[in-house]
Amino acid sequence: MTRAPAFCLGLLTLFVVGLTPALVEAQSQRWSVFRNCNTRPCTIGVAVSTWSEPGWSRISTHSYPNAAWKRACQLHYNNRGYNSPDIANGTVNCSVYQ
């Protein structure tokens, strides 16, 4: 019985140490929903907030990509003025962001 806590602590340490660089990098980035209204309906997508491309503008900014995709899913399904090809073709599954 005394080994279980030490074993769990070892796994937790391995998990945290192994993921720390990726977590720090992901948390330091902000994610945005972008739109391009040169098409009808407007095309929307998610990218890091520093992304820039002519014709695209930022709609909203989020701390995590899941929050940005949740917003994109809401716009895609609840606003006829927006369409996400990634959502429409099934690349992004909105049910995981509800």
Secondary structure, DSSP 8 states (H G I E B T S, - for coil): --HHHHHHHHHHHHHHHHHHHHHHHHHHS-EEEEEETTSSSEEEEEEETT---TT-EEEEEESSHHHHHHHHHHHHHH-TTEE-HHHHTTSS-GGGG-
